[in-house]
Amino acid sequence: MQIAITSFRNRVLEPNERISEVLFGLIMVLTMTGSLSVADESQNEVRTMLIGAVGCNIAWGIIDSVMYLLSCLAEKERDLTILRTVRQSSDQQTTQQLIASSLPSVVASILQPSEFEAIYLRLKQSPNPIEQQRLQKNDYLGALGVFLLVFFSMFPVVIPFLFFHDADVALRVSNGVAILMLFLTGYAYGICVHRRPLLTGIAMVILGSLLVGLTMALGG
């Protein structure tokens, strides 16, 4: 068993992570386009909104990417701490709880005490773990993926403002695109979590609309 702590997953980003980042990007840009409904909807207002939408999603994409990296590092350090504690502990109940906490709950629930003991012995006999965890290539790729998802998810919503001179028409088309994207995001999430995709898509439209409304109401 190699002691360098690695993630069980092979994907850079899991499907649920991709979906959540697209939803986040949509909410960010919708708070900008939604402001036009109470504005003069002049060309200057549209231009200001477009610049604001791009800047907002770039900023939040960077922030979200940094938070993703910090989360990856925290997860690695947590795994390393559990490993060290297990290797140093001689209490069977404590080691079983620690090992169980590092496994998916479904897996941990079916393991027998003898199997936990076998894992414990393997960990005790393995080489010493590395002293400090570092971010790996996949972590940085994941952060880049987070940024790109947040950033590019805004374009389908703002593109109508580039093609329609009438801001009111552009806003209606933009809102239609946003509703479709929210539905597709929910549909994909429903497939991911094994729920009814159609109902999950509708629920995502409602949830996204509520979150956008809440963000705007709070001055976001």
TAWO-V877722 format. One record per residue. RES is the residue in one letter. BURIAL is b if it has 16 or more other ideal C-beta (glycine too) atoms within 10 Angstrom, else e. Layout:
# TAWO-V877722
RES | BURIAL
RES | BURIAL
This chain:
# TAWO-V877722
M | e
Q | e
I | e
A | e
I | b
T | e
S | e
F | e
R | e
N | e
R | e
V | b
L | b
E | e
P | e
N | e
E | b
R | b
I | b
S | b
E | b
V | b
L | b
F | b
G | b
L | b
I | b
M | b
V | b
L | b
T | b
M | b
T | b
G | b
S | e
L | b
S | e
V | e
A | e
D | e
E | b
S | e
Q | e
N | e
E | e
V | b
R | e
T | e
M | b
L | b
I | e
G | e
A | b
V | b
G | e
C | b
N | b
I | e
A | e
W | b
G | b
I | e
I | e
D | b
S | b
V | e
M | e
Y | b
L | b
L | e
S | e
C | b
L | e
A | e
E | e
K | b
E | e
R | e
D | b
L | b
T | e
I | b
L | b
R | e
T | e
V | b
R | b
Q | e
S | b
S | e
D | e
Q | e
Q | e
T | e
T | b
Q | b
Q | e
L | b
I | b
A | b
S | e
S | e
L | e
P | e
S | e
V | e
V | e
A | e
S | e
I | e
L | e
Q | e
P | e
S | e
E | e
F | b
E | e
A | e
I | b
Y | b
L | e
R | e
L | b
K | e
Q | e
S | e
P | e
N | e
P | b
I | e
E | e
Q | e
Q | b
R | e
L | e
Q | e
K | e
N | b
D | b
Y | e
L | e
G | b
A | b
L | e
G | b
V | b
F | b
L | e
L | b
V | b
F | b
F | e
S | b
M | b
F | e
P | e
V | b
V | b
I | e
P | b
F | b
L | e
F | e
F | b
H | e
D | e
A | b
D | e
V | e
A | b
L | b
R | e
V | b
S | b
N | b
G | e
V | b
A | b
I | e
L | e
M | b
L | b
F | b
L | b
T | b
G | b
Y | b
A | b
Y | b
G | b
I | e
C | e
V | e
H | e
R | e
R | e
P | b
L | e
L | e
T | b
G | b
I | b
A | b
M | b
V | b
I | e
L | e
G | b
S | b
L | e
L | b
V | b
G | e
L | e
T | e
M | b
A | e
L | e
G | e
G | e
